[in-house]
Amino acid sequence: MKLKELKNEAENCKKCDLWKNRKKVVFGEGPENAKIMIIGLGPGYYENLYGKPFVGAAGKLLNNLLEEANLKRENIYITNVVKCYLPNNKVTEDQVKICTSNYLDKQISLINPQFILALGNVSVNYLFNKFKLLIKPMKEIHGEVFKTSNLFIIPMYHPASALRNPKLKETLINDWKKLKSILQMLN
């Protein structure tokens, strides 16, 4: 299966009740051969309107963080755990299971990135379970590198967390500056 076919399937998905609130499926965007993949939680209000990941306030902060790491957004594949709008920014285990087994796992397989930047607890917990890594609180693992058999996972605070808690912004900036060195070292 190709990424385009998978996207078409997602755009018609009604496998859970999240489809009822969506205007547009936010499947993901970026190069199909990206070395780096960013995975957030799910679409917010503006993402739902435009059908693109990280275009609201958290997206603007993400763009600034990418600059801190000397990364270009157009070179990165950006997606989310779930593909439909989350009105209250909450997701159930069943919704995560449905979206990851039908879409996210296949995206990871098709893109085959070298690095996954997992933004926020839902993304981190899903990936750590998938790759059998020991789950710890974000405050203990953010900005660290975890090696699986074929890729590196780097848990990060979600940019939206710094919008809700401005004290975290400095931590995010420092993590992304550190990421720049990590990527240079591991590439």
Secondary structure, DSSP 8 states (H G I E B T S, - for coil): --HHHHHHHHHT--SSGGGGG-SS----BS-TT-SEEEEES---HHHHHHT-SS-SHHHHHHHHHHHHTT--GGGEEEEES--S--TTS---HHHHHHHIIIIIHHHHHHH--SEEEEESHHHHHHHHHHTT-----HHHHTT--EE-SS-EEEEE--HHHHHH-GGGHHHHHHHHHHHHHHHHHH-
